[in-house]
Amino acid sequence: MSADTLSSDTLSTDTLGPGALSPDALITHFVGASALILVAAHSGGWLARRLGQPYIVGQLATGIALGPSLLGSMAPDAYAALFPTAIGPALTGLAQFSLVVFLFAVGYELDLKMLGVRARSSVNVALASFAVPMAVGSGCALLFGDALHDLGMPGDLSPGMVVFAGVALATTAVPVLTAIVRENGLSRTVPGVVAVSAAGVLDAICWTVLAGALLEAGGGDGAGGGLGWPWRVPLTVGYVALMACAARPLLRLLLWRTRLEPSLRMALLIGFALGSAWVTHALGLHVIFGALLAGVVVPREAGGTLDPDLLRPLLSVASLLLPFFFVLSGQSVALNSMTGTGWAALAVVTLLAVVTKIGSGAAAAGLGGLDRHDAWTVGILLNTRGLTELIALNAGLDAGLLSAPLYTVLVFMALATTLLTQPLLLLNARLATRERRPESARSTAVKPYAG
């Protein structure tokens, strides 16, 4: 018997205790669970796309199905065998890694210069589609404290909790919205350009407000090292200034002018994103902000163009591994524990989310000069929440701004609003086609003889 085998056996019997997994068994379970997650989630995404829905919808539904709500209720023994508690930290680490890479790519793609000639209209749409849902969400949190208390929230909501309730309604998922615009052939249309541009501005606003809510909460899980608000705010501002002023020119000098080998450059940039994520988490924020900030400060190619040799592998890695994040999100969804209050809250929150987002976006787009149906197209697109909402909800749950039952409600709200996007776009397009039918086509109908 080798020393390694002896060590593993000793750990499994003497150190780990009864029922614990040895290192070899832990690796075996993790590899098996990873295979299931990747195949099931991407199959779910493929099926969703075949049904005319965004890829992410299928992945999120698969993540929930693999969680305690469905698999854990229908086959508890299989669920315990597939996802033992011991592999939780490993799955969480891989989920966080995929999230950092994805948001690093999102930050690199973020370019508010694309607003172009419709800058004013896009900014107005973004402000309206943020302010109205934000005000309604925060107002409802203050007005319906008793109902939220039934969902596990404290009796006296902190300012961060109230702000987070508004952010949950105001969020728009830029990556999912962009994919829907592309798949519906709207990329070169006025409503498509306005919606994507407004979503970029809205994204920047929501991340900033969410950062403030998390700073007030302290980040959760011991983040912030016990630093109080007076320390975290100036340190965060200082870090952002350092990244903007020093990191960008340093990266341009190190990575672009020296023309490093692509694989080495990719490794350095992902390491840069992970390091930035670690810093923001240590400051009391979530890792998502460090990853976004790292992507924003990475210099572009000459003329402001994106580097395809950088963006393509980043998105490939992120899309491959993001199912781990969806499964991690699904582990916190407790559908079987939903009470009557929870179902009522889900109906109300979904209705408010749809009405405030579509209504405010369409109204602002109409005031900006778009016709009625194009304005509705903008509002419907901005109602897509998807992945960005999930990321914000997980950050809020980690920071203690959400209870588990309310988290479940908001996850299903995000899924419902994303599912509604494609049917509403088709309905609006059919109505527009019917109303815009040429007058000459109507005149071909045989009129009764009046003579």
N, C-alpha and C positions, 0 to 999 in steps of 0.2 A: 504493500500500500504506500502510495507516494505521500510526501509531506503536505501537498496541496489538498489531496483527498482527505487526509486526516484532519487538516484544519477545517475543511468544509463540514465534515461529519461532526467535529467537536462543536462547531458553532451551532449546528442544527439541533443538537441534543442537550448541550450544557448551557450555552449562552442565550440562545434565542427563546428558549422556553417552549412549552407544548403548544402546538398549533401554528407556530411561526414558520416562515419559509427560510430555508437555507439559501445562501447566495446563488447556488446553481439552480435551485427551484425558482428563485426570484427572477433570474434571467430568462428561464424557460417560459414562465408566465408572461413576462413583459414582451418577449418576442411573439408569443402566440396572440396576445391581446393586440399588439401593434399590427399584426397581419390582418386580424379581423377588422380593426378600425379602418385601415387604409382601403381594403377591398369593399367593405360595406358602405362606407361614406362616399367613396367615388362612384360606386354603383348607384347609390341613392341620388347623387348629383346628376348622373347620366339619365336616370329615369325621370327626374324632375324636368330636365331640359327637353326630353321627348314629349313631356306633357305640356310644354309651353311655359314652364316656370324657370326662374333663375337657378343655376347650378347650386348656389348656396342653400336654397330652400330644401333641396334633397339632402344635402349634407347635414343641415341643422336637424331635420326630421329624423335622420338616421342616428345622430348623436343623442337625441331624446329617447329614441326607441331602444338604444343600447344602455340607457340609464335605469335607475331604480323604478321609474314610473311604469315602464312597460316590461322590459326584460326582467327586471328585479321582481315585479309583481307576478308575472306569468310563469317564470321559471327561476325561482330564487336560488336553487342549487346551481344551475348553470351560470347564473349571474355571479354568484360567489366564486365559482371556479374560474370564470373568465376574467373577472376583475377583483382579485383579492385586495384587501386594504393595503397590503405591503407594497404593491406596485403603484399606488397613488402618487407618491412623490416623483417617481420616474416619469409617469405620464404627464404630471403637472409641469415638470421641467421641460419636456419636449413640446408641450403646448405653448409654454411661455417663449421658447426659442422660436417656434414658428410665428408667433405673434410679433415678436421683435423684428424678424426678417420681413414680414408682410408690411408692417407699419413703417419700417425703414424705406421700403419701396414706395409706399403711399406718400411719404414725406418728400422723397426724391421727385416724384411725379407732380407734386402740388406746385402749380404755377398760376398765380393770380393775374399774370400778364395776358392770359388768354381771354380776358374779358373783352378786349378790343373795343369796337365801336358801340357795343351794347353794355358797356361797363356800368353806366348809371342804372339802367333797367335791371341788370343782374344783381347789383348791390342792393337795390330797393327790394327785389324779390327775396333775397337772402335775409335782409333785416326783418321783413314782414313775416317770413316763414319761420324765423327764430323767435321774434318777440311775442307773437300771438300764442303759439303753443307753450312757450316758456311761462307766460303770464297765467295761462289757464292751468297748466300743470302745477305750478307753485301755489296758485290760489286754491285749487282743489285740495292740495296737501294740507293747507291751513284750515279749510272749511270742513273737511271730512276726516278729522283726526280720529273720531271714534271708530269709523270703518277701518282706517289704517291700523288702529290699535288691535282690532280683531284679526288683522293679518300679521301680527307679531311686531309691529312698529311701536316705539315708546310713546307714552302719552304726550310728552312734550318734545316735539320735533326740534332738532337742532337746525341752525341756519343752513348747514351743509345738506341736510336731508331735504329741506324745502327747495333749495336750489336744484338738487339732483332730480327731484320730481319733475321740475320744469324741463331740465335737460333731456330726461327720458322721452318726453313728448316732442322736443324740438329737433332731435337728431335725424340726420339723413345719411344713408350709406352711399358715399360717393362711388366706391368700386362697383357695387351692385347697380346703382343708377347708370353708371357709364356703360356697363355690360348690356343693360336693357335698352339704352339709347342705341347702341351699336346693333343689337339684334333686331330692333324694329325699324332700322334704316332711318333714324332721326339725327344721325351725326352731323349732317350738313344742312339741317333745317333750323329755322329761327327758334322754335320752342326747344329743340334739342340743345342748341348752343347756350341759350339762356338758362336752361335747367342745369346743365353741367357746370357752367360758370358760377351760377348762384350757389350750387351745392359746394363748390370749392370754398367760396367765402363763408358759407354757413358752417362748413366743417371746421374752419379755423376759429370761428366764434365759439362753437360748441366745445372744442377741445380746450380753449382758454377758460371758459366758464367752468367746465368740469375740473380743470386743474385747480381753480380756486376752491371748489367744493371739497376736493380731496385734501388740499392743504389745510382747510379748516378742520377736517376730520382726522388729520394726522396720517392718512395713507393706509391704516390698518396693518395688522400682523406685525406690530412693532416697528413699522417703517418710520423713518424720521429720527430714530435713535433717541426718542424722548424729547426732541427739540420742540419748543413751543412756537406758536404762530409768529411772534415777533422775530424769531430767528429764521424760520423756514422761508418766509417771503423774501427777505433781502438776499439770502443765499441762493434761492431759486432764480431771482432776477439777475444776480451776479453770474450764475452759471449760464443762463441764456445769453447774456451779453458776451461772456467769454467764448461761447460756441460761435456766436455770430461774427465776432471781431477777429478771433484768433484761429479757430478751427478751419474756417473756409479757406483762407489764404494758405495755411499750412497744408491742407489736403490738396489744394491745387498745385503746390510746389512739389509735394511728395509723390502724388499719385498720377498726375497728368503730365507734368513737364518731364518727369523722369521716365515715363512710359514703362511702368512695371509690367511684368508678365501678368496676363489676365487672371490666372488662378491666385497669384499672390495678392494682386490688388483686391480681388473679391474677398479673400480671407481677412485682409487688413480692414476693409470697410465693414464687414460683418462684425469683426472684433470691436471696431469703433462704435457700432450701433449697440452691441451688447454692453460695452463699457458705459456708454451714455445712459442706457436703461438702468444700469446698476446705480449710477449717480442719482438719477431722479427718484429711484425707489428709496435710496438712503436719505434723500431730502424730504421724504414723506409723500411723494407722488407715486404714481404707478409706473411700471416699466414702459408702458405705452408712450408716455410723453418723451422719455429719453430717446426711444426709437424714432418717433416722429421728428424730433428736433435734429437728430443725427442725419436723417434723410433730407431735411430742408436745407441744412448747411453744406451738404456735399455739392461742390461746384459742377456745373453742367459743361457740355462741350461748347466749342466756339459757336456763337450765335444763339446760345441759350437752348440748344437742342439736347434731348436726352440721349444718353449713351446706350444703344441697344445691347452692347456686350455686357453692360452692367445690369440693366433693367430685366432683360430676358431671364438670366439664371436666377435672379432674386425672386421674380414672380413664379418661376418654375418650382423653386424650393418651397416657397410659401404655400402655393396651391397644393403641393404634394402633402405637406405636413399639417396644414390647417385643420384637417379632420380631427387631430388630437385636441385642438381647442374646442371644436364642436362637441366632442364626447365629454370633455371636461365640463363644458357648459351644461350638457345634459345630465351629468351626475348631480348637479345642484337643483335640477327641476324635479319637484315633488308633486306630480299631477294627482297621485292617489290620495294626497292629503288636502286637496282643494275642498273647501267648505262652500256653503251657499254664498257666503260673503265674498269668497274668492272668485266664484263664477260671475257674480254680479259685478264685482270690480273689473273683471276681465272685459265684460260687455261694455261697461261705461268707459273704461280707459281706451279701448279700441275705437269706440265711437268718437270720443274726444280727439284721439290722435288723428283719425282720418279727417274729421270735419275741420279741425283747426289748421292742419298742415295743408290740405288741398285747398280749403277756402282762402287762407291767407296768401298762399303762393299764387293761386289763380287771380285773386283780386289785384295783387301787386303787379302781376304780369299784364293784366288787362289795362291797368292805369299806365303801364309803360308802353302801350301802343299795340299790343298783340290782340288779334280778334278773339272772340269768345272761346272757340274750340282750341286754338293754340294756347290760350291762357290756361284752360283746363288741363291740357297736356302737361304744361309746366307744373301745375299743382299736383297732378297725379304722380309724376315722376319724383317730386320732392317727398312724397309720402313713403317712399321706399326706405326702410330702416335697416333691415338685414344685419350684416356683419358688424357695422359700426355700432349699432345699438347693443349687440351682444358684448362687444368689447367694453363699452361704457358700463353695462350692467354688471359684468364681472368685476370691474374695477370698483364699482359702488358696493357690491357684496363683500369684497375683500376689505374695504375700508369701513364696513359697518354702517353704511348709509342705507342699506336695504335689508329687510328680513328675508328669510328663505321663501315664505309664501308670496310676498310681494314680488320677489325676483321671478318666481314661476309665472305670475300674472303678466309681468312685463316681457318676459321671453316669448310667451304666446302672443302678446300684442305685436311684438316685432315680427313674428312669423306671419301673423294674420295680415298686417299692413303690407308686407312684402308680397304675399300671395295675391292680394287684391290688385296690385299694380298692373299686371298684364291684362286681366279681364276688363279693368276700367279703361285702359288705353284702347283696347279693341272696341269697347262700347262707344267711347268718345269719337273714335275714327269713323265708325258706322254712322253715328249721328251727323258728323261733319259732312260725310259723303252725301247723305240724304239731303241735307239742307243746301249744299253747294251744287246740287245737280243743275246743269245749265237750263236756263229758261226755255231754250229752243227744244230741249228734250220733252218738256212738259207740253209744249204747243203742238206736238205731234198727235196728241190724243184726239179722237174723233169727237167733235162737238155736235150736240143735237141741232137739228134744222130748226131755225127760228122764223122762217118765212111764211 
